[in-house]
Amino acid sequence: MAERRDIPDALREAVERTVQATVGTRGRAQGAVDDLTGSVDELVKGAEKNLTERRRSVRAAVEERLPATQEDVRELRTELRRIATRLEAIEKRLPAPEEKPRRSSAAKAKASSSGSKSKSGSKPKRRPSGSGGSRS
């Protein structure tokens, strides 16, 4: 009967060893999974960082080539108005330009009499639009 007692003891020892081996294996497996998870997390973070940087550079490159939007045009107009206002203020502070001396009536008459001998069919000279009277 001594053999029958040894069988349950042997079986109990075998089960305990199996459980301890399983616990040890499980612990090592869990450690390996944790290490693997940490490595994957680091790779994902690095990939996300690279994607973010690439996305920014692509966006910047594309935005440089896009046509102006309504908002861009509006901002440019506003800036041009500011520049025009500043230029006008600067021009007001500058001294007035000297005017050309006016010709005497005799000089005007002489110039007009020499101009009346023009060739037939030629058009009379027109005054520049900025001088003197205005035409409607």
Buried (B, 14 or more C-beta within 10 A) or exposed (E): EEEEEEEEEEEEEEEEEEEEEEEEEEEEEEEEEEEEEEEEEEEEEEEEEEEEEEEEEEEEEEEEEEEEEEEEEEEEEEEEEEEEEEEEEEEEEEEEEEEEEEEEEEEEEEEEEEEEEEEEEEEEEEEEEEEEEEEE
